[in-house]
Amino acid sequence: MKINISDAQIRGAHVQLEGLSKVYSGGTVGVDAIDLAVAPGEILALLGPSGCGKTTTLRMIAGLITPSAGEILIDGTSIVSLPVHRRNLGMLFQNYALFPHMSVLDNVAFGLSMRGVAKAEIAERSREALRLVQLEALADRLPKALSGGQQQRVALARAIVYRPRLLLLDEPLGALDKKLRESMQLELRQLCAQLGLTMVLVTHDQEEALTLADRIAVMRGGRIEQVGLGREVYEHPISAFVANFIGTSNLVDARIVSRDGDVTVLETDQGQSIHSTTRHGFALGDAVTVSIRPEHVTLAPSGASASGPNSLEGLVTQAVFKGQNLAIHLRVPGGADFVCTIPVAMTGSAVPAAGQIWRMTWPADRTIVVSRA
């Protein structure tokens, strides 16, 4: 899918990819002619399943993989032919690769030493980097004496000690537990804002992408499927793939049968009518997929009057307690599965149970029409 980039985005871009491709020996396509612009100070997440090309893209920006075609520009200047050490990048990976025999301070200072920076400046910049990640008091410890979160901070200090303008991260928080990961996500955002860093992040974790990034580029099969603000991609996916990859979505195949003003009427493969008032570019007769987020579905006991234009009855197959929410799974006539999330505080005494028939309703303005592919 071709992603259109405006002239204004290109002129103001810090990082710009133009037709960037990677084809491996044997003809395997890792990345397929992608275009992307990242603004100064922006955090962009490359999000997608394993094998989609996100890590290959990041490593081409870093200089660790040579592109087969295309351009990588930093502030309008091509860096494709530059070696890694001349790209002025900071890099942070899931494997922190700390030297076990070196102190925290020496780990952070190592890269500066290899670049021949004066000793006094090395000491000053290394301690400044540790102060920024709140580890100055642990400068003399060995990595084995640190927690996972502290080791992650050491690796981050090592990445920013060069004072780069661009920070590249490849699944950097994947080894941390959930609470620590969430804390580090907020710290990374704060640090990038404080230092004015542009950041490109690779992740397969949708929640991490939504929390950390200003914009998300969803990748699939070596191409960018959709790029936009996190909320925009979540609420207005362009395909069934994006709708189901960013969060959870109820997907129903249907065909457009009529339009009346802003209202699109669709008929499912099982003959049920669905109404949508969201914008889309499809025509009468087109085969599409309807996406409905679980949080937009309201449940009522069987036989209750429909409160909106969209209503289906389904058999409850299971109710799953997820802390703050209940996930209610239902099967509708024809075999389609739906899920509805209900805040536990709102369930009261009427909680759907397996084997019961309940009515689902949802608004037309939350019925998203997307491509089936």
C-alpha positions in Angstrom: 0.0 0.0 0.0 1.4 3.4 -1.0 1.6 5.9 1.9 1.3 9.5 0.8 3.6 11.9 2.5 2.9 15.6 2.2 5.5 18.2 1.0 5.3 19.9 4.4 6.1 16.6 6.1 9.1 16.0 3.8 10.4 19.6 4.3 10.3 19.4 8.1 11.4 15.7 8.4 14.3 14.8 10.6 14.3 11.2 9.2 13.0 10.4 5.8 12.8 7.1 4.0 12.2 7.1 0.3 11.4 3.8 -1.5 13.5 1.9 1.0 13.8 -1.8 0.2 15.6 -4.9 1.3 15.6 -8.1 -0.8 17.7 -11.0 0.6 19.4 -13.6 -1.4 16.9 -16.0 -2.9 14.5 -13.2 -3.6 12.9 -12.9 -0.1 11.6 -9.4 0.3 12.2 -8.1 3.8 11.1 -4.5 3.2 9.2 -3.4 0.1 9.7 0.2 -1.1 8.5 2.1 2.0 8.2 5.8 2.3 8.1 7.4 5.7 8.8 10.8 7.3 9.6 11.4 11.0 9.5 14.9 12.4 12.1 16.4 14.7 11.3 15.4 18.3 8.7 12.9 17.3 8.4 9.4 18.6 7.4 7.0 15.9 6.6 3.3 16.5 7.1 0.7 13.8 4.5 -1.9 14.9 3.7 -5.2 13.3 3.8 -9.0 13.7 7.1 -11.0 13.5 8.6 -11.0 10.0 6.8 -7.8 8.9 10.0 -5.9 8.2 10.0 -3.5 11.2 13.4 -4.6 12.6 15.0 -4.7 9.2 13.8 -1.1 8.6 15.3 0.0 11.9 18.6 -1.7 11.2 18.8 -0.1 7.8 18.4 3.3 9.4 21.1 2.3 11.9 23.5 1.2 9.2 23.6 -2.5 10.4 21.9 -3.7 7.2 22.5 -2.4 3.7 19.4 -1.4 1.7 18.8 -3.0 -1.7 17.3 0.2 -2.9 16.0 3.6 -1.7 17.2 6.4 0.4 17.6 7.2 4.1 17.9 10.9 4.8 18.7 12.7 8.0 17.8 16.4 7.8 17.7 16.1 4.0 21.2 14.5 3.7 21.6 10.9 2.6 23.3 8.6 5.1 23.0 5.3 3.1 26.8 5.2 2.5 27.8 6.3 6.0 29.1 3.7 8.5 27.3 3.2 11.8 29.7 5.3 13.9 29.3 8.3 11.6 25.4 8.4 11.7 25.2 10.1 15.1 22.6 7.7 16.4 21.8 6.2 19.7 20.7 2.6 19.7 19.0 0.5 22.4 18.1 -3.2 22.0 16.3 -5.8 24.1 19.7 -7.4 24.8 21.5 -4.6 26.7 25.0 -6.1 26.0 26.6 -4.6 29.0 30.2 -5.6 29.8 29.9 -7.7 33.0 33.5 -6.9 34.2 33.0 -3.1 33.8 31.4 -0.7 36.2 28.2 1.1 35.3 30.2 4.3 34.6 32.8 2.5 32.5 30.0 0.8 30.5 28.5 4.2 29.7 31.9 5.7 28.9 33.2 2.9 26.7 31.9 4.2 23.4 33.3 7.7 24.0 36.7 6.2 24.9 36.7 4.3 21.6 36.0 7.5 19.8 39.0 9.2 21.3 37.1 11.8 23.4 39.2 13.5 26.0 39.2 11.9 29.5 37.8 14.9 31.3 34.9 15.2 28.8 34.2 11.4 29.0 33.8 11.6 32.8 31.6 14.7 32.6 29.3 13.3 29.8 29.1 9.8 31.3 28.0 11.1 34.7 25.6 13.5 33.0 24.0 10.6 31.1 23.7 8.6 34.4 22.1 11.6 36.1 19.5 11.8 33.3 18.5 8.2 33.9 18.7 8.5 37.7 21.6 6.1 38.2 24.4 8.5 39.2 24.6 6.9 42.7 25.2 3.4 41.2 28.1 4.5 38.9 30.6 2.1 40.6 28.5 -1.0 40.6 28.8 -4.0 38.3 25.9 -4.9 36.0 25.3 -8.1 37.9 24.4 -6.0 41.0 21.6 -4.2 39.2 18.0 -5.1 38.6 16.6 -5.6 35.1 15.2 -2.0 35.1 18.5 -0.6 36.2 20.4 -2.4 33.5 18.0 -1.1 31.0 18.7 2.5 32.2 22.5 1.8 31.9 22.0 0.8 28.3 19.8 3.9 27.7 22.5 6.1 29.3 25.1 4.5 27.0 22.8 5.3 24.0 22.4 9.0 24.8 26.0 9.7 26.0 26.9 10.5 22.4 24.3 13.3 22.5 22.6 12.0 19.4 19.5 13.7 17.9 18.0 10.3 16.9 17.4 7.3 19.2 16.6 3.9 17.7 15.0 1.3 20.0 14.3 -2.4 19.1 12.0 -4.1 21.6 14.0 -2.4 24.4 11.4 -3.2 27.2 10.5 -6.7 26.3 12.5 -8.3 29.1 10.9 -6.2 31.8 7.9 -7.1 33.9 4.6 -5.4 33.2 4.7 -2.7 35.9 8.4 -1.8 35.3 7.7 -1.8 31.5 4.9 0.7 31.9 7.0 2.9 34.2 9.9 2.9 31.7 7.6 3.8 28.8 6.7 7.1 30.6 10.3 7.7 31.5 11.4 7.3 27.9 8.8 9.8 26.7 9.9 12.3 29.4 13.6 11.8 28.5 13.0 12.3 24.8 11.1 15.5 25.4 13.7 16.7 27.8 16.6 16.1 25.4 14.7 17.0 22.2 15.3 13.5 20.8 13.6 12.0 17.8 12.9 8.4 18.4 12.0 5.4 16.2 10.8 2.4 18.2 10.2 -1.1 17.0 7.7 -3.2 18.9 5.0 -5.9 18.5 3.2 -4.7 21.7 0.2 -2.5 20.7 -0.2 -1.1 24.2 3.5 0.0 24.2 3.1 1.6 20.8 0.0 3.5 21.9 1.6 4.6 25.2 5.0 5.6 23.9 4.6 6.9 20.3 3.2 10.1 18.9 2.5 8.2 15.7 2.3 4.6 14.7 3.3 2.9 11.4 1.6 -0.5 11.2 3.7 -2.8 9.0 2.6 -6.0 7.2 4.5 -8.1 4.7 7.4 -5.6 4.3 5.0 -2.6 3.7 3.4 0.1 5.7 -0.3 -0.7 6.0 -1.3 2.5 7.8 0.5 5.4 9.6 -1.1 8.0 11.9 -1.7 9.1 15.4 -2.3 6.3 17.8 -5.9 7.2 18.5 -6.5 7.7 14.7 -5.2 4.3 13.9 -7.2 2.7 16.7 -10.5 4.4 16.0 -10.2 4.6 12.2 -8.3 1.5 10.9 -8.2 1.2 7.1 -8.2 -2.6 6.9 -9.3 -5.7 8.8 -5.7 -6.4 9.5 -5.1 -3.1 11.3 -8.4 -3.2 13.1 -7.5 -6.6 14.6 -3.8 -5.9 15.2 -4.3 -2.6 17.1 -6.4 -3.8 20.1 -9.3 -6.2 19.7 -12.1 -5.9 17.2 -15.2 -7.7 16.2 -14.9 -8.3 12.5 -17.9 -9.1 10.3 -17.8 -9.6 6.5 -20.5 -7.7 4.7 -21.5 -6.1 1.5 -22.7 -2.5 0.9 -26.4 -2.6 -0.2 -27.5 1.0 0.0 -26.6 4.6 1.0 -29.0 7.3 2.3 -27.1 10.5 3.1 -24.5 9.7 5.7 -25.9 6.3 6.5 -24.5 3.2 4.8 -26.5 0.0 5.0 -24.6 -3.3 4.9 -25.7 -6.8 4.7 -23.7 -9.5 6.4 -23.0 -12.9 4.8 -25.6 -14.3 7.1 -28.3 -11.8 5.9 -28.2 -9.4 8.9 -28.4 -5.6 8.4 -25.8 -3.3 9.8 -25.8 0.5 9.7 -22.7 2.8 9.6 -22.4 6.6 9.6 -18.6 6.6 9.5 -16.7 7.8 6.4 -15.3 5.4 3.9 -14.4 5.2 0.2 -16.3 2.1 -0.8 -19.1 1.9 -3.4 -22.4 0.0 -3.6 -21.9 -3.7 -3.9 -18.4 -3.7 -2.5 -17.4 -6.6 -0.3 -16.0 -5.1 2.9 -15.5 -5.9 6.6 -17.2 -4.2 9.5 -15.2 -3.5 12.6 -16.8 -2.9 16.0 -14.7 -2.4 19.1 -15.7 -4.5 22.1 -16.0 -1.4 24.3 -18.7 0.0 22.0 -21.0 -3.0 22.3 -23.8 -2.7 24.9 -25.5 -5.9 26.3 -29.1 -6.4 27.4 -31.1 -9.5 28.2 -32.7 -11.3 25.3 -36.0 -9.8 24.3 -35.0 -6.3 25.4 -35.9 -3.6 22.9 -33.0 -2.4 20.6 -31.6 1.0 21.6 -30.0 1.7 18.3 -29.9 0.8 14.6 -27.5 -2.1 15.1 -28.7 -5.1 17.1 -27.9 -8.8 17.2 -28.7 -11.6 19.7 -26.0 -14.1 20.6 -25.3 -17.1 22.8 -22.9 -16.3 25.6 -20.1 -18.9 25.3 -17.9 -17.5 28.2 -17.5 -14.6 30.6 -13.8 -13.9 31.4 -12.9 -11.7 34.5 -10.0 -9.4 33.6 -9.7 -7.3 36.7 -11.4 -4.0 35.9 -13.4 -5.5 33.0 -15.5 -8.5 32.1 -15.0 -9.9 28.6 -18.2 -11.5 27.4 -17.9 -13.8 24.4 -21.0 -14.5 22.3 -21.8 -16.5 19.2 -24.4 -15.1 16.8 -26.4 -17.0 14.2 -24.2 -18.1 11.4 -21.3 -18.8 13.7 -19.6 -15.4 14.0 -18.0 -14.7 17.4 -18.3 -11.4 19.2 -16.7 -10.0 22.3 -18.0 -7.2 24.6 -16.1 -5.6 27.4 -18.1 -4.4 30.5 -16.5 -2.5 33.4 -17.0 -4.7 36.5 -18.3 -1.7 38.4 -21.2 -1.4 36.0 -22.3 -5.1 36.0 -24.5 -5.0 39.0 -26.5 -8.2 39.6 -27.1 -9.0 35.9 -24.0 -10.7 34.7 -24.2 -12.7 31.4 -23.5 -16.4 32.0 -22.5 -19.1 29.5 -25.5 -20.6 27.8 -27.7 -17.5 28.0 -29.0 -15.4 25.1 -28.2 -11.7 25.3 -28.8 -8.8 22.9 -25.9 -6.7 21.6 -26.4 -3.2 20.3 -23.9 -0.6 19.1 -24.1 2.9 17.5 -23.8 3.5 13.8 -21.0 6.0 14.4 -18.9 3.3 15.9 -19.3 0.9 13.0 -16.1 1.2 11.0 -16.1 0.0 7.4 -12.7 -1.4 6.3 -11.2 -3.4 3.5 -11.3 -7.2 3.9 -7.6 -7.7 3.1 
